[in-house]
Amino acid sequence: MNLTLQYDQVLFILEPAGITRSLARKRVTVIDCFDGRLAIRYDGIDLPYRTFDKRPQVSQAATAENKRLGPILA
């Protein structure tokens, strides 16, 4: 069983550690720090997690190629 939560369109998967096994249907706190770090806490304890980003990634090269299409299409 995977314990997951969604925050800011990103799916977070809690690592199967001792404390996380008992957290099904419990409320956790997501802390979004100013420096870009993110913490998921339960009862004051930081929980280990990994992310699964559902948003499609666009490479910088693809963006640059699309910018050059304007003159070609005109």
N, C-alpha and C positions, 0 to 999 in steps of 0.2 A: 504494500500500500504506500503510495506517495502522498505526502502532505504538501499541498500547494496553496499559494495565494497569489492574487493579482494586484499589482500596484503600478500606476502610471503606464498602463498598456504592456507591462512586462510580467511574465509568469515567473514566480519564484518557487523553487522546489527546496523544501527543507531537507537537509541531509539526515539520513537515518541514524541519529545519535541517541543516547539514552533518554534525554529529556524530550526529544521531539516525538518519540513513539507514542506518548500519552497526550498529545496535543490535538487530536482530531476534534474538530468543531469547537475549539477554544479560540478566544480572541487574543491576537498578538498585536504589538505596536510596531509600526514601521517608522523609523527615524531617518529622514532625508536631510543629511548634513549640508552645510553651505559649501564644503569643499568637494562635493560630489559623492562622498561615501554614503552608504546606506546600511542601516542596521535593522535587524528584525529581532525584537525582544519579547520575551514572555516572563513575567514576574521578575523583571530586572536582569534577566540573563540573556546575553546575546546568543542567538541561535545560528548554527552554521547553515548556509544555504548556497545554492547555485542558481543562475538565471537561465531562463529560456525566453529569448526575445522573439515575440511573435510578429513584430513589425518587419516588413521586407527591407533588406539592406540595399541601398543604392550606392554603387561605387562612384568615386569621384570621376573616373574616366567616362562612365555612362552619362553623368551630368554634363561633362564638357562636350561630349558628342552631341547631346540634345541641344545645347546652346548653339552649335554650329549649323543646325538644321534650318534655322530661320531663313538665311539667304538662299538655301537650296530650295525650300518650299515656296519662296516668293516668286 
